[in-house]
Amino acid sequence: VASFKDEKAVYLLMEAARGGELFYHLEASAAKRFDEHTACFIAASVLGALQHIHQCGLIYRDLKPENILLDSKGYPKLVDFGCAKIAEDSNLTMCGTPEYVPPELIQGLGYDYRSDYWQYGILLFEMLCGFTPFEPGFCADHATKARLIYERILMGRVDFPRHVSQEARDLIKKLLVLDPDQRLDGRLD
């Protein structure tokens, strides 16, 4: 809505997101997932936000349900731009949530806006399935869990529950392609 600064800080005045975190709504639902119609609505809105961010020359780098707030009418808003950065020729900084990290970043190859579409595919999967596609299950510590997730990501195998439609499977598979040159990006119809 507005921004201003003083000697100590920069302030961003944003509209209230009275609907809360998308993560909360996933967790609060009986199945811990959304029906396809709801997931499609949220996904289309998030896609528009990502396209706008990319047109502004930014890479978001931390797409996940915790970083999506809903307004009072249920429209999603991306928040927490702490990992976002201006797109450069060399983008190598490791950041983000392990379940959402794109394979090119794990391999140290760097990333660009296409990495956000990997995360978009993970988000779609999580909204439809109630879990992320590369989760290893219970792990005693965070480091072990992250390592196992990264190993699974690099294998690239995605298994879908039966209830996920063929159209949703097809879209997610095109987003979760290991090679970013072959990955479906923001030019989705």
N, C-alpha and C positions, 0 to 999 in steps of 0.2 A: 504494500500500500504506500509506504514511504520509507525513506532512510535519512539519517542525520548522524552527526558525529560531534564529539566534544574532544577535550584534550586527552581523555583516557580511552575512548572506545568508539566504535562505529555501531550504530543501532539500526536494526531492521524492524520496521513495524509491519506485521503480517496480519492478514485476516484470521479470525479464530477458526480453527478446524474442530468444530464441535463434535464431529463424528468419531474422533479418536484415531488410534493407529489401526491400519489394516491388519497388522499382526494380532491385535486384540480380537478382531472380528473372526479371524481364522480360528484362533484358539477357542473362542466362545461358541462356535458352531458345533453342533452335535458330532459331525463327522470330521471336524478340524479341516474342512475344505469347503469350497464354494461349488454351487451348481455351475454348469458351463455358461449359462446366460449371464450370471453375475460376474464370473471370471472374465468373460468376453468384454463386458462393459468397463471393468476396471482396467483390463489390458489395453483396450483402445485408448482410454484416457492417458494411461502411462506412456503409451507409444507416442502420442501427440506431444507430451512433455519432453520425452527423450529427443524427438525430432527437433523441437525448438532449442533445447540445450545444445545439440550438435550444430545447428545453424548459427548459434552464437559462438562457436569455436571451443566449446567445453566438452570434456569427457566426465560423466557423472561418477563412475567407478564404485558405487556402493548401493546398487539397487537391491532392495529387500523389503519385506512387509513392514519392518520396523521403521523404515524411512518413507513410508507413504501414510499420510494422514487423510482422513475423509472430512469433507465439509458437512454442513448440516443436511445437505441434500444427497450425500453419498458420493460426491465427486472426489476423486483422489487428487492429492497435492503432494508433489515430491518435496521433501525437506532434508535437512542435514547435508549441506554441500561441503562438509569438512574434508572429504576425499576427492572432491571435484577438482579438476585442474584444466588449465588452458592446454589444448592439444598442441603438441610439439612434434618435431621429427623423431625424437627419442623420448619415450615414456616408459620408464623401467621401474618406477617406485612400486614396491609391493604394498598394497592396501586393500581393504575390503574384508568381507566375511568369508571364511574358508569355503563354506558350502556354495558360494556364488563366484569364487575366483575363476576367471577364464584360463584355459589351458596355456595360452601363449604367455601369460604372466608367470605361471608355475615354471615354465620352461625357460624363463628369462629372456624371452624374445621381444618383450615390450608389448605395448597395446595401443589401440586407437579407439575411435568411437565404436568399432565393431565389437569390442569387448563388452560394451554396455548391452549389446543384443544377445550375447551369451547369458548375461545376468537376467535379461528379459525372459529368455527361455526357461531359466531356472525358476523365476517368479511365476510364470505361467504354469509350470509343472507343479509347484508348491500349492498354488491356488486350487488346482484341480485335484490334486492327490493328497494333500495334507502333510506332505513331507518333501524334502528336496531329493533329487534323483541319485545323488552320490553319497548319501548318509551311510556311515558304516555301522550304525547301531550304537550301543553303549560302549564308551571308552573311559578308562580310569582318569586320563588327564587330557588337557586341551591339545598339547603338542602331538600326542599319539593320534588323537582324533583328526587333527588337521592333516597329518601325514597320510593317514588312510584315505581321507577325502580326496587329497591331491592325487594319490595313486589311482583311485577310481575315476576321477575326472579324466586323467590321461589315458585310461583305457577306453573311455568314451561310450561305454555301453549304458543305454537307458532302457529300463524295463517299466512298462506302464501297467497300472491296475486295469482290470477289465472294463470298468465304467467309463474310461476316457475314450471319447469318440475318435474315429479314424481321422477326422479333420484336425482335431486338436493334436493328436499324435504326430501327424504330418508336419504341422507348423512347428511344434516343439523340436522335432528331429532336425528340421532345417535351421533352427536357431542354435541348437547344441551340436554344431559341427566343429570338430577339433581345429581344422584349418580356417582361420578367419577370412582367408580369401574366398572360401567356398561357403561361408556362413551367410544366411539370410540377414540382411541388415534393415535399416529403417525405411526402405522403399517398399513397405508392405501395402498391399491394396486392401 
